[in-house]
Amino acid sequence: MRSVAEISAMLRIPLGVTRILVADMAAENLVQLHQPQLDAGKPDLNLLERVLSGLRRL
């Protein structure tokens, strides 16, 4: 599995274009989309804390 951002970077095309291409391919059942599961829609607090810590170190 790859994220849309990874596909965009690999193909060296803009993210918006990649999103449209992936959506069109999904509509034709050429790819399967998987969405991350969040606990009741809440962000991962541990991840947010690590990002904040990394930003503070910049």
N, C-alpha and C positions, 0 to 999 in steps of 0.2 A: 504494500500500500504506500502511496505517496500523497503528500498534500498538494493542493493546487499551486501553492507557492513553489514547491520543489519542482513540479512539472514546468512551471513558468521559467524557472532558473535554468533547468536542463535544456529546454528548447530555445532559451534566450529570446522569449517573446514577452510582451507586457502582461502583467497579471490579469488585467481586465479582459484581454483577448483570450487568455488561457481559461478564465472562468466561463466565458461564453462557449468556447470549444468543448470544454468538459461538460457543460450543461447540455449542449446539443448532442454530444455523444451519449450521455445518460438517457436523453429522451429517445434515442434510437436503440437503447439497451446494448450499447457497445462497451460500456463500462459500468461498474457498480460503485455507488457512492456510499461511504460510511461516515457517519457523524459521531464525534466523540460524545460519550455519555458523561454528563456532569451530575453530581449529586443534587437533585432537585433544582437544577439551574444555577447552583452556587459555584463560583470559581474556586479553584484549588488554592486554598490559603497558603499552603507551603510553597507553591510555585510563585505566587505573588510576592511572598516575603523574600524569596531568593532573587527575583527580578529587582525588587527594591534595593536589596543589599548590593547587588551588582551595579546598579545605577549610582548608588552612593559612593562606590569605590572609584568611579570615573573621575 
